Amino acid sequence: MKNYRSPYVIPDFSLSCFLWQVVPRLLCIFSANMINISAFRIHRVESADNCQDHTIYSWPTFVLEGEPAVLKCLQYFDLSLNLTWNKKGSSTIIPAGFKGPRIMSQDNIVWLLPTILQDSGEYICTQRNSSYCAKVSIHLKVVKRNETNNISYPQKAFLLSSGKIVCPNLENFRQNNTNYELKWYKDSIRLNMDNKKFAALNGTNYLLINPISMSDSGYYTCEMTFEFEKEQYNITRTIQLQILEEKKNNIPIIVNPDERITSATLGSQLTIPCRVFIGANNHSDVDVWWLANNSYIQNMYPDERVKEGETGQFVENNNSSIEVQLIFDSITEADFHTEFRCVAQNGGGNRVQTVTVTEKKKDRELSWYLAVTPVALAVVILGGVYLSKYWKQRSTKGYVVANS
């Protein structure tokens, strides 16, 4: 992957940062729009009677007591099938086109206008002709009005973003009405749409919140007025909004090399470690590499005289560091005129440490000292011998032997 890194570090933008910020928002929007679809997850079971197929909706339909409910049967392509409804445990059959004081059947839909607690249960739609039979089971759960939070729809939004709450499962009630209006409440208090923070347009089933703050978490209720055969009904949905904080990546810290200059002698080997402190994060979140005069090492040195070592990981006191070494097989004069840079980057940003290799002068001075020392020692020895003879002759001339 290193071949695709940009050798020119741009601190204001990186692809990994962009993906980290944008992708979670897209997933959140996608999951919000999938709420309605999740209600239609189905699985097949063996039928106890002579029906070849029996399909059960695995997600029940929830409705508040006193509000209308719509049960929609999965319709097969053969339109000649005769369709009937019945509630499990009851011998009453509801044929297509049935119209009672509170329950009616229209095409492949059963309306309960309005619902009562006793309506809870499994409703079975049976489609058959002389040679084929199929059943679809839908579970209806009618909940008391003071238990709205028990049937809330979970949705999520990111802190400081522009959030969107969707009022779910309104398709059968909107029908061809494109100018419907929803009333929005938070914790039973009507939201003020004149406030710039909230916005809801007629004909839409969502509420915009901008910007999202932690105080915006909680229960929201959307309310719609539905008219059926000159009777008006209220339809309410409760949404539990959870506010998520986006994961923040701390900018990596280069702890070594901590100096910008390192010295080496010509022809010697040299290793410069680049160690990056990343705390408790996974090391895969951070990318570390070396550059030579803004070129990748493998491009600058195809003969691998200078190369990068394998990425190593170190853990100390539950904090992680990673290290990539810059390895010189043999120092040349050109290395003294090359700028080497260690780059560490993650979703939070990047760090760069520049290292310059200089020629080690102390070795030359030491070599000079070692070469001069024998000569100096010989001079000292010869000088000592000469001075010894000189003082001996002088002492002899300074004394006269007395006659006896």
C-alpha positions, 0 to 999 in steps of 0.5 A: 500500500505504501506505493499509493501514499502521497509523498507530500503530506497534506495536513488539512485532508486525508482520504482516511480522515474523509472516509472516517467522517463521512462513512459513519454518517452514510451508514446512519442515514442508511440504517434509518431508512432501513427501519421500515424494511426490517418489518418485512423480514419473513421466513417460511414454515411448514403448514399444518394443513394442506397449504403448500406455503406458510410465510410468517412476518418475523417483526410484529406490527405495533399500534397504539390503542384507539389508532387505526391499524393496517395489515397488508398481505403478501400478494402472489402473482396469480391474481385468480387466488381467492383471499380471506383473513382470519384471526388465529383462534377464531373461526370468523372468516373475513372475506375480501371486500368485507365491511363491518363497523370497525373491521374491513377488508380491501384488496389484500389489506385489512383495516382496523378502525380503530384498534382495541387491546383485544385485537392483539394476536396473529392474523392469517391471510389465506390465498387459494384456488383449486390447486394451490394454497398459501398462507401469510401470518402477521402479528399485531400488538396493540399497546396502551397509550401510556406505554408508547415508549415500549414500542419506540423506534430506535434511531441514531444521529451524530453529535454536531451533525445535521440530524434527521429523524424519520417517522416510520410506517406511514405508507398505507396512510399517506396514500396519494396525499402528498400535502400531509403535515406531521406534528412533532413532539419531544418528551410530550412538548410540541416542537417550535418549527419557527426555531432554526434548530428544527425543520419539517416540510409538509409532505415529508415524514422526517424532522431535521435537527441542526446542529445535533447536541447531546440534549437532543437525545430522548423520545420524539413523537410524530403525529399525523391526522388520517381521514378514512370515509369521512372519519378522522384518526390520529396516527402516532409514532414514537422514536427514541433518538440516541446521540453518538459521538464521532470517534476522534483519532488523536494525531500520532506522536513521534517519540523517536527520533527526538533529534533532527541530526544524527552522525555517522562515518562513511562506509558504516552501517546505520539504523534510525528508528521512527517510533510512534506513540498511539496510546490504546488505539489499534496500530492498524489505525496509524500508517508510518513510512519514511521519505528521502527528499520527498520520494519513497525509500524503495523508489529512491534506493532500488538497490536497497542500500537504504531500506525500511524495516518491518513494522514493529509493535510495542506495548507498555502499560497498556499503551501501544507504539509502532516503529519503522526503522530506516536501515543503511547498509553503508553510509555514502557521501550522498546521504549527508546531502539527503533529507530523510523524513518520518511520516506518521498519519491516521484519521486525526492528522499526521506528524512529520520528523525530519532527520539529517545525517552528518559526517561524524568528525570525532572519529577523524579527530581520534584517528589523527590523535592515534597517528600522532601519539607514537611520534609525540611519545618518541619525541618525549623519550628522545628529549628525556635522554638528551636532557639527562645527558645534558644535566650529567655533563653540567654537574660534572663541570661544576665540581673540583676534586680537592687534593689530599 
